[in-house]
Amino acid sequence: MNAQKRHEIFARLQAENPHPTTELNWSTPFELLAAVLLSAQATDVGVNKATARLYPVANTPQAIIDLGIDELKAHIKTIGLYNTKAENLMKTCHMLVNLHGGEVPNTRQALEALPGVGRKTANVILNTAFGQPTMAVDTHIFRVSNRTGIAKGKDVVEVEQKLLRHVPKAFLQDAHHWLILHGRYTCIARKPRCGSCIIEDLCDYKDKTEIA
């Protein structure tokens, strides 16, 4: 795919959704970090329901430490893998208080040192909370990038690197949100809705559907 076609793809995505953002509810970097930690193998809707119960009670690292592990689990038990997630979140809260003054760090190295935080989660925090032009490649972005031809790769790291290299700078800040939303609602896994896709004519996918 050439640069002109990539530019047009992102121009259309921007025109349709000028200010994309995560569908997780958050108001501080810590609330976003906690929500992302809870989101593995869970829907954003499910996470938002859990954080709507948790955050009015505890929405800072120290408040969650004071809440205690049992109460934390009780607030998030509707989410899959809640025991492991609660343990990771509690350990993360202790590290944030002990090493970072209770604040979420804004560097990849410091973020990835936190329990349960990998490259993708760090990229989400750096981009969404701190405005850095990172690319958090999840299953949606991986699928859309390969199907459309925007950035083909065998694994998420290769796709991430190609997106950072090929996405026009003017669109880089919001690109990962556009691609996630496009993959979640239009370019879905089994039966992509090519009939209602605004970039269908620019897409390299060979098995297009008539589904709208």
C-alpha positions as CSV (number, residue, x, y, z in Angstrom):
1,M,0.0,0.0,0.0
2,N,1.4,3.4,-0.9
3,A,1.6,6.5,1.2
4,Q,-1.2,8.3,-0.6
5,K,-3.7,5.5,0.0
6,R,-2.8,5.3,3.7
7,H,-3.2,9.1,4.0
8,E,-6.7,8.8,2.5
9,I,-7.7,6.0,4.8
10,F,-6.8,7.9,7.9
11,A,-8.4,11.1,6.5
12,R,-11.7,9.3,6.1
13,L,-11.5,7.8,9.6
14,Q,-10.7,11.2,11.0
15,A,-13.6,12.8,9.1
16,E,-16.0,10.2,10.5
17,N,-14.7,10.4,14.1
18,P,-12.6,13.6,14.7
19,H,-11.9,12.9,18.4
20,P,-11.6,9.2,19.0
21,T,-10.7,7.8,22.4
22,T,-10.9,4.7,24.5
23,E,-14.3,3.3,25.4
24,L,-13.0,2.7,29.0
25,N,-14.3,5.3,31.5
26,W,-11.5,7.2,33.2
27,S,-10.6,10.6,34.5
28,T,-7.0,10.2,35.8
29,P,-4.0,8.3,34.5
30,F,-4.4,5.9,37.4
31,E,-8.0,5.2,36.7
32,L,-7.0,4.5,33.1
33,L,-4.2,2.2,34.2
34,A,-6.4,0.3,36.5
35,A,-9.1,-0.1,33.9
36,V,-6.7,-1.4,31.3
37,L,-5.3,-3.9,33.8
38,L,-8.8,-5.1,34.4
39,S,-9.6,-5.3,30.7
40,A,-7.7,-8.4,29.7
41,Q,-10.2,-11.0,28.3
42,A,-13.0,-8.7,29.3
43,T,-15.2,-6.2,27.5
44,D,-14.9,-2.5,28.0
45,V,-18.6,-2.5,29.0
46,G,-17.9,-5.1,31.7
47,V,-14.9,-3.2,33.0
48,N,-16.8,0.1,33.1
49,K,-19.5,-1.6,35.2
50,A,-16.8,-2.8,37.7
51,T,-15.0,0.5,37.9
52,A,-18.3,2.4,38.4
53,R,-18.5,0.4,41.6
54,L,-14.9,0.7,42.5
55,Y,-13.9,4.2,41.7
56,P,-16.4,6.0,44.0
57,V,-14.9,4.0,46.9
58,A,-11.2,3.9,45.8
59,N,-9.7,5.6,42.7
60,T,-6.1,6.2,43.8
61,P,-3.3,3.7,44.6
62,Q,-3.4,4.6,48.4
63,A,-7.1,4.3,48.5
64,I,-7.0,0.8,46.9
65,I,-4.3,-0.3,49.4
66,D,-6.5,1.0,52.2
67,L,-9.5,-0.8,50.8
68,G,-7.7,-4.2,51.0
69,I,-7.4,-7.1,48.7
70,D,-10.7,-8.8,49.8
71,E,-12.8,-5.7,49.2
72,L,-11.0,-5.0,45.9
73,K,-12.0,-8.5,44.7
74,A,-15.5,-7.9,45.9
75,H,-15.8,-4.8,43.8
76,I,-14.4,-6.4,40.6
77,K,-15.7,-10.0,40.9
78,T,-17.9,-9.6,37.8
79,I,-14.8,-9.5,35.6
80,G,-13.1,-12.6,34.4
81,L,-9.8,-13.6,36.1
82,Y,-10.7,-11.1,38.9
83,N,-8.5,-12.8,41.5
84,T,-5.3,-12.5,39.4
85,K,-6.2,-9.0,38.3
86,A,-6.9,-7.9,41.9
87,E,-3.5,-9.2,43.0
88,N,-1.7,-7.4,40.1
89,L,-3.6,-4.2,40.7
90,M,-2.8,-4.3,44.4
91,K,0.9,-4.9,43.8
92,T,0.9,-2.1,41.2
93,C,-0.6,0.2,43.8
94,H,2.1,-0.6,46.3
95,M,4.8,0.1,43.6
96,L,3.2,3.4,42.6
97,V,3.1,4.6,46.2
98,N,6.6,3.3,47.1
99,L,8.5,4.2,43.9
100,H,6.5,7.0,42.2
101,G,4.8,9.0,44.9
102,G,1.5,7.5,44.1
103,E,1.6,8.8,40.5
104,V,1.5,6.8,37.2
105,P,4.9,7.1,35.5
106,N,5.1,8.4,31.9
107,T,7.9,6.3,30.6
108,R,7.7,2.8,29.0
109,Q,10.5,1.4,31.2
110,A,8.7,2.4,34.5
111,L,5.3,1.3,33.2
112,E,6.5,-2.1,32.1
113,A,8.1,-2.7,35.5
114,L,4.6,-2.7,37.0
115,P,2.8,-6.1,37.6
116,G,0.6,-7.0,34.8
117,V,1.7,-4.2,32.5
118,G,3.2,-5.3,29.2
119,R,4.0,-3.5,26.0
120,K,0.4,-3.0,24.8
121,T,-0.8,-1.7,28.2
122,A,2.1,0.7,28.4
123,N,1.4,2.0,24.9
124,V,-2.3,2.6,25.8
125,I,-1.2,4.6,28.9
126,L,1.5,6.6,27.1
127,N,-0.9,7.5,24.2
128,T,-4.2,8.0,25.9
129,A,-3.1,9.5,29.3
130,F,0.1,11.3,28.3
131,G,-0.4,12.1,24.6
132,Q,2.6,10.2,23.3
133,P,2.3,8.9,19.7
134,T,2.5,5.2,20.5
135,M,0.6,2.3,18.9
136,A,-1.0,-0.3,21.2
137,V,-1.6,-3.2,18.8
138,D,-4.4,-5.5,20.0
139,T,-6.2,-8.2,18.1
140,H,-8.4,-5.6,16.3
141,I,-5.5,-3.4,15.1
142,F,-3.5,-6.5,14.1
143,R,-6.5,-7.7,12.0
144,V,-7.3,-4.4,10.4
145,S,-3.7,-3.6,9.6
146,N,-3.1,-6.9,7.9
147,R,-6.5,-7.1,6.1
148,T,-6.4,-3.6,4.7
149,G,-2.7,-3.6,3.9
150,I,-2.0,-0.6,6.0
151,A,0.8,-2.5,7.9
152,K,1.2,-6.2,7.3
153,G,3.1,-8.2,9.9
154,K,3.5,-11.6,11.4
155,D,3.2,-10.5,15.0
156,V,2.1,-7.5,17.0
157,V,5.5,-6.0,17.4
158,E,6.1,-6.0,13.6
159,V,2.7,-4.4,13.0
160,E,3.4,-1.8,15.7
161,Q,6.8,-0.9,14.1
162,K,5.3,-0.7,10.6
163,L,2.4,1.5,11.8
164,L,4.8,3.9,13.5
165,R,6.8,4.1,10.3
166,H,3.9,4.3,7.8
167,V,1.0,6.2,9.5
168,P,1.2,9.9,8.4
169,K,2.4,12.0,11.4
170,A,-0.7,14.1,11.3
171,F,-2.8,11.0,12.2
172,L,-0.4,9.2,14.5
173,Q,-1.7,10.4,17.8
174,D,-5.2,9.0,17.2
175,A,-4.5,6.2,14.8
176,H,-4.7,3.4,17.3
177,H,-8.1,4.5,18.5
178,W,-9.5,4.7,14.9
179,L,-8.1,1.2,14.1
180,I,-9.5,-0.4,17.3
181,L,-12.9,1.1,16.7
182,H,-12.9,0.1,13.0
183,G,-11.9,-3.5,14.0
184,R,-14.5,-3.6,16.8
185,Y,-17.5,-2.4,14.8
186,T,-16.8,-2.7,11.1
187,C,-13.8,-4.9,10.2
188,I,-14.9,-7.6,12.6
189,A,-13.2,-11.0,12.7
190,R,-15.6,-13.5,11.0
191,K,-17.9,-11.5,8.8
192,P,-16.5,-8.0,8.2
193,R,-19.1,-5.4,7.3
194,C,-17.5,-4.3,4.1
195,G,-20.9,-3.1,2.7
196,S,-20.8,-0.2,5.2
197,C,-17.1,0.4,5.4
198,I,-15.9,3.9,4.6
199,I,-12.5,2.7,3.4
200,E,-13.7,-0.4,1.4
201,D,-12.5,0.9,-1.9
202,L,-9.0,1.5,-0.5
203,C,-8.7,-1.8,1.3
204,D,-6.5,-4.7,0.0
205,Y,-8.7,-7.5,1.6
206,K,-9.6,-10.1,-1.1
207,D,-12.6,-11.7,0.6
208,K,-14.8,-8.7,0.9
209,T,-18.5,-9.2,1.9
210,E,-21.7,-7.4,1.0
211,I,-22.6,-7.2,4.7
212,A,-23.5,-3.8,5.9
